[in-house]
Amino acid sequence: MFSAIGGLGAGGTQDVALSDTANGVLYGCFAIAGFFAGSINNILGVRLTLSLGTTGYSLYIGSLWCYQVNGTRWFLIFAGAVLGVTAALLWAAQGVVMMSYPLEKDKGTSFTLFWTIFQMGTLVGSAIALGIEIDSTLPSVSTTVYIVFMIIMLTAILSSWLILPSHLVVRGDNTIVELEDAISPQAEFREFGKLFKDWRMIALFPMFFCSNYFYAYQGAITSVLFNGRTRALTALLAGLGSTIGSILIGILTDRLPFARRKRAIWSWTFVLLLSIMIWSAGLAFQLKFTRADKVIKGVAIPWDWTQNVSTGPMILIMGYYIADAAFQGLAYYTMSSMSNNPFKLARMAGYYKGVQSAGAAISFGMDAVKTAYLGEILVSWLLLMVSMPLCLWVLWSVRDTNYDVEGVTRVEDVNGDAAKGLGNGHGEVVVGREDGMEGGRTERDGDGKMGHTAEDKELLPSSELSASDLKVLDVVGG
C-alpha cells in the first residue's frame, strides 16, 4: 500500500520538494536503523519485530492527510523519520521469512510469492486511488485516498502476529528452520561484527546501494508528467510490472535445469540485459525534456491518460518496475544462497535495507535540490552497471547447496528424542545433523540461556519442547 502512495508521485501531493525532504529523512533513518534491524529481529523474534515495523506506515499516511488538509509540513517530516526506523524492522523480519523459511530449491519462488503479495498492495492501493480519482482532473489526490489507506494499514499491526516464528516452522521435507525464534543479546553482539568482515557483503554494497536509488528520479518525473488520476493508473501499471519481473526472476533462479550456481549466473545475465534495454529506452526519453520544460512533445504537462502522448512514458514506467523487481530478486537470491540460517539472513537483510536506504536518501536529496533529470538518470544507471560485475563475483563463489556445510535438523529427530526423554545429562536434547555429518552440540551464555556457537550449531533444552513446537508447516514446496 505504501508503494502505491509512492507510485502516485510526491506522495500524491504536488509539493515535490517537501515530499523529497520527507523521503530523504525517511530513508536516512531507515539506513541507520537498517544496520541494526536484523539484530533486533534476532533478539525480539519475527512476530514482535513485524508488528512494531508496521506501526510507522499508518502514521506516515496520516501525516500526508494532515498536510493535505492543514498544510502541516513538520509532521510529515517527523512521520518520515519514525517510518524510517519502523520500516527497517519490518523489512528485516520479512527478509528472514522469505529467505530462510523455504527449501533451497524454492528460494527464487519464495521471492516471487512475496513480491507478488507485496505488489498486490500496490495494485489494490492503486486501484482504490484510481477508483476515487477517476473523474478528477486535479493535480493532487483527494484526502479520501489517504483515509482508506490508513485504515487498511492499521490492520497490519495485529495481522502480523499470524506469522509463525521460525522455531515453529517445519519445511516440506520435514526439516526445521531453526530451534529458537530468538537469541541472547550477548550472542547477537558477537555475530553482528562478523557481517562487516565478510568480503561478499562488501562486494554487494554497490548493488544494495543502487537498488532503490532510481525511485526518486522515477517518482519525480511521474509527478511532473501526469495528473492525479493518470498517476494512479501509472502506479497500477508499476505494480503489474513488478509482479511480472518477480515471476521472471523466480522462474530463472529455480526452474532452469542446472545446478544452483549456473542458474544464478543465467539469472544475472538476464537482469543485466533487461536493465540495459529498459534504461536505454529511459535515457532516450529523458533526452527529450528538462526539468524546466512546461511543454513536452508539443503538449503541455501534466498529461492525462486520454492524450496519446502519455502512453509511451506510462509503458516506460512499467518497464522500470519490471527491471526493478528482477534486480531486487537477484539481490535477495544472492543473499539467500549464502546461508540457510535465519539469524545470519536477518543480519544480511538488515544490512541490505540499510545500504539500500542510504542510497535512496542520497537520491532524494539530489532531487530535492533540483538536480537535472539527465544527471539523475545517468547516475542511477551508472551505479547499476558498476554493481553487476561485483554481484557476479559473489555468485561465482555460491555453493550448489549449503546443507552439507550448515547441516539440517529434522522434526523426527527432535520429536523422537523429546518423547523418549533422552538427553545428554544436562536436561538437553542433542539434535543431530544429517547422516554422515557432525553431531550437534551446545553452547550457553553466562546467564545460562541458549546461544549460538560460531558455527551456529545448537541444542534445545528438552524442557522447552512442547507439542506446539513441533507443528508442521509446509513452506514453498514439499
C-alpha positions as CSV (number, residue, x, y, z in Angstrom):
1,M,0.0,0.0,0.0
2,F,2.9,2.4,0.8
3,S,4.3,1.7,-2.7
4,A,1.0,2.7,-4.2
5,I,1.3,6.1,-2.5
6,G,4.9,6.4,-3.8
7,G,3.6,5.5,-7.2
8,L,1.3,8.4,-7.2
9,G,4.3,10.7,-7.3
10,A,5.3,13.1,-4.5
11,G,3.1,11.0,-2.1
12,G,0.0,12.1,-4.0
13,T,0.7,15.8,-3.4
14,Q,2.0,18.5,-5.7
15,D,4.9,19.6,-3.4
16,V,7.7,17.6,-4.8
17,A,10.3,19.4,-2.7
18,L,8.5,18.6,0.6
19,S,8.0,15.0,-0.5
20,D,11.7,14.7,-1.3
21,T,12.7,16.1,2.0
22,A,10.4,13.8,3.9
23,N,11.6,10.8,1.9
24,G,15.2,11.9,2.4
25,V,14.6,11.9,6.2
26,L,12.7,8.6,6.0
27,Y,15.5,6.8,4.1
28,G,18.2,8.4,6.2
29,C,16.7,7.0,9.4
30,F,16.0,3.7,7.5
31,A,19.7,3.5,6.6
32,I,20.8,3.9,10.2
33,A,18.2,1.6,11.7
34,G,18.6,-1.0,8.9
35,F,22.1,-2.0,10.1
36,F,20.8,-2.9,13.5
37,A,17.3,-4.2,12.5
38,G,18.5,-7.7,11.8
39,S,20.0,-8.0,15.2
40,I,16.9,-6.5,16.8
41,N,14.8,-9.2,15.0
42,N,17.1,-11.9,16.3
43,I,16.6,-10.8,19.8
44,L,12.8,-9.9,19.7
45,G,11.7,-12.6,17.3
46,V,9.9,-12.3,14.0
47,R,6.3,-11.6,15.1
48,L,7.1,-8.8,17.5
49,T,9.5,-7.2,15.0
50,L,6.9,-7.4,12.2
51,S,4.2,-5.8,14.4
52,L,6.5,-3.0,15.5
53,G,7.6,-2.5,12.0
54,T,4.1,-1.9,10.7
55,T,3.2,1.0,13.1
56,G,5.0,3.8,11.2
57,Y,3.2,3.3,7.9
58,S,-0.2,4.4,9.0
59,L,1.4,7.4,10.8
60,Y,3.1,8.5,7.6
61,I,-0.1,8.3,5.6
62,G,-1.9,10.2,8.4
63,S,0.8,12.9,8.0
64,L,0.1,13.2,4.3
65,W,-3.6,13.6,5.1
66,C,-2.8,16.2,7.7
67,Y,-0.6,18.1,5.2
68,Q,-3.3,17.9,2.5
69,V,-5.9,19.4,4.9
70,N,-3.9,21.8,7.2
71,G,-0.6,22.2,5.3
72,T,1.4,20.9,8.3
73,R,4.9,20.4,7.0
74,W,6.8,19.4,10.1
75,F,4.5,16.5,10.9
76,L,5.2,14.9,7.5
77,I,8.9,15.1,8.0
78,F,8.6,13.7,11.6
79,A,6.5,10.9,10.4
80,G,9.0,10.1,7.7
81,A,11.7,9.7,10.4
82,V,9.5,7.4,12.5
83,L,8.7,5.3,9.5
84,G,12.3,5.0,8.6
85,V,13.0,3.3,11.9
86,T,9.9,1.0,11.9
87,A,10.3,0.1,8.2
88,A,13.8,-1.2,8.9
89,L,12.3,-3.6,11.5
90,L,9.6,-4.7,9.1
91,W,12.0,-5.5,6.2
92,A,14.5,-7.3,8.4
93,A,11.8,-9.6,9.6
94,Q,10.4,-10.0,6.1
95,G,13.8,-11.0,4.9
96,V,14.1,-13.8,7.4
97,V,10.7,-15.3,6.5
98,M,11.3,-15.0,2.7
99,M,14.9,-16.3,2.7
100,S,15.1,-18.8,5.5
101,Y,11.7,-20.5,5.6
102,P,11.7,-22.1,2.1
103,L,13.8,-25.0,0.8
104,E,16.9,-24.1,-1.1
105,K,15.3,-25.2,-4.4
106,D,12.4,-22.8,-3.8
107,K,14.1,-19.6,-2.7
108,G,13.6,-17.9,-6.0
109,T,9.9,-18.9,-5.9
110,S,9.7,-17.6,-2.4
111,F,10.8,-14.2,-3.6
112,T,8.2,-14.4,-6.4
113,L,5.4,-15.2,-3.9
114,F,6.5,-12.4,-1.5
115,W,6.9,-9.8,-4.3
116,T,3.6,-10.7,-5.8
117,I,1.8,-10.3,-2.5
118,F,3.8,-7.1,-1.9
119,Q,2.7,-5.8,-5.3
120,M,-0.9,-6.8,-4.6
121,G,-0.8,-4.0,-2.0
122,T,0.4,-1.7,-4.8
123,L,-2.2,-2.9,-7.2
124,V,-5.1,-2.8,-4.7
125,G,-4.0,0.6,-3.4
126,S,-3.6,2.0,-6.9
127,A,-7.0,0.6,-7.9
128,I,-8.5,2.2,-4.8
129,A,-6.9,5.6,-5.7
130,L,-7.9,5.2,-9.3
131,G,-11.5,4.5,-8.4
132,I,-11.6,7.5,-6.1
133,E,-9.8,9.8,-8.6
134,I,-11.2,8.5,-11.9
135,D,-13.5,11.5,-12.5
136,S,-10.9,14.0,-11.1
137,T,-8.6,16.1,-13.2
138,L,-6.9,17.8,-10.2
139,P,-3.1,17.7,-10.0
140,S,-3.2,16.0,-6.5
141,V,-5.2,13.2,-5.0
142,S,-8.1,13.6,-2.6
143,T,-8.0,13.1,1.2
144,T,-10.3,10.1,0.9
145,V,-7.4,8.2,-0.6
146,Y,-5.3,8.8,2.5
147,I,-8.1,7.8,4.9
148,V,-8.7,4.5,3.2
149,F,-5.0,3.6,3.0
150,M,-4.5,4.5,6.7
151,I,-7.4,2.2,7.8
152,I,-6.1,-0.7,5.8
153,M,-2.5,-0.2,7.1
154,L,-3.7,-0.2,10.7
155,T,-4.9,-3.8,10.4
156,A,-1.3,-5.0,9.7
157,I,-0.3,-4.3,13.3
158,L,-2.5,-7.2,14.5
159,S,-2.3,-9.5,11.4
160,S,1.5,-9.7,11.7
161,W,1.0,-11.9,14.7
162,L,-0.4,-14.6,12.5
163,I,3.0,-15.3,11.1
164,L,4.6,-18.4,12.6
165,P,8.0,-17.8,14.2
166,S,11.0,-19.7,12.8
167,H,11.2,-22.3,15.6
168,L,7.6,-23.4,14.8
169,V,8.1,-23.8,11.1
170,V,9.0,-27.2,9.5
171,R,9.6,-27.2,5.8
172,G,8.0,-29.6,3.3
173,D,10.9,-32.1,3.6
174,N,10.4,-32.3,7.4
175,T,13.5,-30.1,8.2
176,I,13.3,-27.5,10.9
177,V,14.1,-23.8,10.1
178,E,15.6,-23.1,13.5
179,L,15.3,-24.4,17.0
180,E,14.9,-21.0,18.6
181,D,13.0,-17.8,17.5
182,A,15.5,-15.5,19.2
183,I,18.9,-15.5,20.7
184,S,20.5,-13.6,23.5
185,P,21.9,-10.0,23.1
186,Q,25.4,-11.2,24.0
187,A,25.4,-13.9,21.3
188,E,23.9,-11.5,18.7
189,F,26.6,-8.8,19.5
190,R,29.3,-11.3,18.8
191,E,27.9,-12.3,15.5
192,F,26.9,-8.8,14.3
193,G,30.5,-7.7,13.8
194,K,31.3,-10.6,11.6
195,L,28.9,-9.3,9.0
196,F,31.1,-6.4,8.1
197,K,34.2,-8.6,7.7
198,D,32.6,-10.8,5.0
199,W,34.1,-9.9,1.6
200,R,30.8,-10.9,-0.1
201,M,28.8,-8.3,1.8
202,I,31.4,-5.7,0.9
203,A,31.3,-6.7,-2.8
204,L,27.5,-6.5,-2.7
205,F,27.5,-3.0,-1.3
206,P,27.1,-1.2,-4.7
207,M,24.2,-3.5,-5.6
208,F,22.4,-2.8,-2.4
209,F,23.2,0.9,-2.6
210,C,21.7,1.4,-6.0
211,S,18.7,-0.9,-5.7
212,N,16.3,1.9,-4.7
213,Y,18.4,4.8,-5.9
214,F,16.3,5.4,-9.0
215,Y,13.0,5.7,-7.1
216,A,13.5,9.5,-6.6
217,Y,14.0,10.1,-10.3
218,Q,11.1,7.9,-11.3
219,G,8.8,9.5,-8.7
220,A,9.8,13.0,-9.8
221,I,9.1,12.6,-13.5
222,T,5.8,10.8,-12.7
223,S,4.6,13.7,-10.6
224,V,5.6,16.2,-13.3
225,L,4.3,14.4,-16.4
226,F,0.9,13.1,-15.2
227,N,-2.2,14.5,-13.5
228,G,-3.7,12.8,-10.4
229,R,-5.7,10.1,-12.0
230,T,-3.1,9.2,-14.6
231,R,-0.5,8.9,-11.8
232,A,-2.9,6.4,-10.1
233,L,-3.1,4.4,-13.4
234,T,0.7,4.6,-13.7
235,A,1.1,3.2,-10.2
236,L,-1.2,0.3,-11.1
237,L,0.9,-0.4,-14.2
238,A,4.1,-0.2,-12.0
239,G,2.6,-2.8,-9.6
240,L,1.8,-5.1,-12.5
241,G,5.3,-4.6,-13.9
242,S,6.9,-5.5,-10.6
243,T,4.8,-8.7,-10.4
244,I,5.9,-9.7,-13.9
245,G,9.6,-9.0,-13.1
246,S,9.4,-11.1,-9.9
247,I,7.8,-14.1,-11.8
248,L,10.5,-14.0,-14.4
249,I,13.4,-13.9,-11.9
250,G,11.7,-16.7,-9.8
251,I,11.5,-19.0,-12.9
252,L,15.1,-18.4,-13.8
253,T,16.5,-18.9,-10.3
254,D,14.5,-22.1,-9.5
255,R,13.3,-23.7,-12.7
256,L,16.3,-23.8,-15.1
257,P,17.7,-27.4,-15.4
258,F,21.1,-26.6,-13.9
259,A,22.9,-26.6,-10.6
260,R,22.3,-23.5,-8.4
261,R,25.5,-21.6,-9.3
262,K,24.8,-21.9,-13.1
263,R,21.1,-20.9,-12.6
264,A,22.3,-17.8,-10.6
265,I,24.7,-16.8,-13.4
266,W,22.0,-17.2,-16.1
267,S,19.7,-15.1,-13.9
268,W,22.4,-12.5,-13.6
269,T,22.7,-12.4,-17.4
270,F,19.0,-11.9,-17.8
271,V,18.9,-9.0,-15.3
272,L,21.9,-7.3,-16.9
273,L,20.4,-7.4,-20.5
274,L,16.9,-6.4,-19.2
275,S,18.4,-3.4,-17.4
276,I,20.4,-2.2,-20.4
277,M,17.4,-2.4,-22.6
278,I,14.9,-0.6,-20.3
279,W,17.4,2.1,-19.1
280,S,18.4,2.8,-22.7
281,A,14.8,3.5,-23.5
282,G,14.5,5.7,-20.5
283,L,17.6,7.7,-21.4
284,A,16.3,8.2,-25.0
285,F,13.0,9.6,-23.5
286,Q,14.8,11.8,-20.9
287,L,16.9,13.5,-23.7
288,K,13.6,15.0,-25.0
289,F,12.9,17.3,-22.0
290,T,14.4,19.0,-19.0
291,R,13.2,19.9,-15.5
292,A,12.3,23.5,-16.7
293,D,10.1,22.4,-19.6
294,K,6.3,23.0,-19.3
295,V,5.6,21.6,-22.7
296,I,6.9,18.2,-23.8
297,K,6.5,16.7,-27.2
298,G,4.3,19.7,-28.1
299,V,1.8,19.0,-25.3
300,A,1.5,20.9,-22.0
301,I,2.1,18.9,-18.8
302,P,0.7,17.4,-16.7
303,W,-0.8,14.9,-19.2
304,D,-4.0,12.9,-18.9
305,W,-4.3,9.2,-20.0
306,T,-6.7,10.3,-22.7
307,Q,-3.8,12.0,-24.5
308,N,-1.8,9.7,-26.8
309,V,1.5,11.4,-25.7
310,S,1.2,9.7,-22.3
311,T,1.1,6.1,-23.5
312,G,4.8,5.6,-24.1
313,P,6.0,7.1,-20.8
314,M,3.5,5.1,-18.9
315,I,4.8,1.9,-20.5
316,L,8.3,3.0,-19.7
317,I,7.5,3.4,-16.0
318,M,6.0,-0.1,-16.1
319,G,9.3,-1.3,-17.7
320,Y,11.3,0.3,-15.0
321,Y,9.5,-1.7,-12.4
322,I,9.9,-5.0,-14.3
323,A,13.6,-4.4,-14.2
324,D,13.5,-3.3,-10.5
325,A,11.8,-6.5,-9.4
326,A,14.2,-8.7,-11.3
327,F,17.2,-6.7,-9.9
328,Q,16.0,-7.0,-6.3
329,G,15.0,-10.6,-6.8
330,L,18.6,-11.3,-7.9
331,A,19.9,-9.5,-4.8
332,Y,17.7,-11.5,-2.5
333,Y,18.6,-14.7,-4.2
334,T,22.3,-14.0,-3.9
335,M,21.9,-13.4,-0.1
336,S,19.8,-16.5,0.4
337,S,22.3,-18.6,-1.5
338,M,25.0,-17.7,1.1
339,S,23.2,-19.3,4.0
340,N,20.1,-21.0,5.3
341,N,20.5,-19.8,8.9
342,P,17.7,-17.3,9.8
343,F,19.8,-15.4,12.2
344,K,22.5,-14.8,9.6
345,L,19.9,-14.0,6.9
346,A,18.3,-11.5,9.3
347,R,21.6,-9.6,9.6
348,M,22.0,-9.7,5.8
349,A,18.5,-8.4,5.2
350,G,19.0,-5.6,7.7
351,Y,22.4,-4.7,6.1
352,Y,20.8,-4.8,2.6
353,K,17.9,-2.5,3.6
354,G,20.3,-0.1,5.5
355,V,22.6,0.3,2.5
356,Q,19.7,0.5,0.1
357,S,18.1,3.2,2.1
358,A,21.3,5.2,2.3
359,G,21.3,5.2,-1.5
360,A,17.7,6.3,-1.6
361,A,18.3,9.1,0.9
362,I,21.0,10.5,-1.2
363,S,19.0,10.2,-4.4
364,F,16.0,12.0,-2.8
365,G,18.5,14.7,-1.6
366,M,19.7,15.1,-5.2
367,D,16.2,15.6,-6.5
368,A,15.3,18.0,-3.7
369,V,18.0,20.4,-4.8
370,K,16.6,20.3,-8.4
371,T,19.4,18.2,-9.9
372,A,18.9,17.9,-13.7
373,Y,16.8,14.9,-14.6
374,L,19.5,13.8,-17.1
375,G,22.1,13.8,-14.3
376,E,19.8,11.7,-12.1
377,I,19.1,9.0,-14.7
378,L,22.8,8.8,-15.7
379,V,24.0,8.3,-12.1
380,S,21.3,5.7,-11.4
381,W,22.2,3.7,-14.5
382,L,26.0,4.0,-13.8
383,L,25.6,2.7,-10.3
384,L,23.6,-0.2,-11.5
385,M,26.2,-1.1,-14.2
386,V,29.0,-0.9,-11.7
387,S,27.2,-3.2,-9.2
388,M,26.6,-6.1,-11.6
389,P,30.2,-7.4,-12.1
390,L,30.6,-7.4,-8.3
391,C,27.4,-9.4,-7.9
392,L,28.7,-11.9,-10.5
393,W,31.9,-12.2,-8.5
394,V,29.8,-13.2,-5.4
395,L,27.6,-15.6,-7.4
396,W,30.7,-17.3,-8.8
397,S,31.5,-18.3,-5.2
398,V,28.0,-19.6,-4.4
399,R,27.8,-23.3,-3.4
400,D,25.3,-25.6,-5.1
401,T,24.0,-26.3,-1.6
402,N,24.6,-25.1,2.0
403,Y,23.1,-28.2,3.6
404,D,26.4,-30.1,3.7
405,V,28.1,-27.1,5.4
406,E,25.4,-25.9,7.8
407,G,23.6,-29.1,8.2
408,V,19.9,-29.7,8.8
409,T,17.7,-30.8,11.7
410,R,14.7,-33.0,11.0
411,V,11.5,-32.8,13.1
412,E,11.5,-36.5,13.8
413,D,14.9,-36.2,15.5
414,V,13.6,-33.6,17.9
415,N,10.3,-35.2,18.3
416,G,11.7,-38.7,19.0
417,D,14.3,-37.6,21.5
418,A,11.8,-35.4,23.3
419,A,9.2,-38.1,23.5
420,K,11.7,-40.6,24.9
421,G,13.0,-38.1,27.4
422,L,16.5,-38.6,26.1
423,G,19.2,-36.1,27.0
424,N,22.8,-35.6,27.5
425,G,22.7,-35.5,31.3
426,H,22.0,-31.8,31.5
427,G,18.3,-31.8,30.5
428,E,19.2,-31.1,26.9
429,V,18.2,-32.9,23.8
430,V,21.1,-33.4,21.4
431,V,19.8,-32.6,17.9
432,G,21.7,-34.5,15.3
433,R,22.6,-33.4,11.8
434,E,22.1,-35.3,8.5
435,D,23.6,-38.7,8.2
436,G,27.3,-38.5,7.7
437,M,27.5,-35.1,9.3
438,E,29.0,-34.0,12.6
439,G,26.7,-34.4,15.6
440,G,25.1,-31.4,17.3
441,R,26.5,-29.7,20.3
442,T,25.5,-26.8,22.6
443,E,26.9,-23.5,23.9
444,R,25.4,-21.4,26.6
445,D,25.9,-17.8,27.6
446,G,26.9,-16.8,31.0
447,D,23.3,-16.3,32.1
448,G,22.5,-19.9,31.3
449,K,20.5,-19.1,28.2
450,M,20.9,-20.8,24.9
451,G,23.4,-19.1,22.5
452,H,24.9,-19.8,19.1
453,T,28.3,-21.3,18.6
454,A,30.4,-19.7,16.0
455,E,29.1,-22.2,13.5
456,D,25.5,-21.7,14.6
457,K,25.1,-25.3,15.9
458,E,22.9,-25.5,18.9
459,L,20.9,-27.8,21.2
460,L,17.4,-27.2,22.5
461,P,16.7,-27.9,26.2
462,S,14.1,-30.6,26.5
463,S,12.1,-28.5,28.9
464,E,11.5,-26.0,26.2
465,L,9.9,-28.5,23.8
466,S,6.2,-28.8,23.5
467,A,3.6,-30.1,21.1
468,S,3.2,-26.7,19.5
469,D,7.0,-26.5,18.9
470,L,6.6,-29.4,16.6
471,K,3.8,-28.0,14.5
472,V,4.4,-28.7,10.8
473,L,4.0,-26.0,8.1
474,D,4.9,-26.7,4.5
475,V,6.6,-23.7,3.2
476,V,7.0,-23.2,-0.5
477,G,7.2,-26.7,-1.8
478,G,7.2,-30.2,-0.4
